[in-house]
Amino acid sequence: MNKIVKILLIVIGLVAAVLWFSLPSADDPNAISSGAMNFMFIIMYILLAIAVITSVVFGLAKLFTTKGSIKKALFAIGGLAIVVAISYGISSDNMAVVETMSDRGIETTEGTVKNIGMGLNVFFILTAIAVVLMVFPGLKRMFVK
């Protein structure tokens, strides 16, 4: 099986290299509709699908075969749900933002503004948690000896 995968990857690499050198120049206005460009996108989609499918399959296989991993995964999902709920609660549906976007020609709603705020709050909270989890053990090792 390993040899088949290696051979398949070599063939895909060679096809991609041939397609790369047969790409039209950037000045060509019809470059986006060239056959080489379309085949490059097809190869990219195929490789992306293979990567996603294998990572999901092997991740789920590891999840169900390792003892205690489902419990840890459920705790992580629950923690993420709590962070999302807190972020949604503290985000605002500022009407001034909706009016400003409407003045610029971008139609939006209060719900859209609240969801964007929630996404930003989730990002900030998870970033702060990640920084604390990286810095705290280092400080603990520095001061506790």
Buried (B, 14 or more C-beta within 10 A) or exposed (E): EEEEEEEEEEEBEEEBEEBEEEEBEEEEEEEEEBEBBEBBEEBEEEEEEEEEEEEEEEEEEEEEEEEEEEEEEEEEEEEEEEBBEBBBEEBEBEEEBBEEBEEEEEEBEEEBBBBEBBBEBBEEBBEEEEEEEEEEEEEEEEEEE
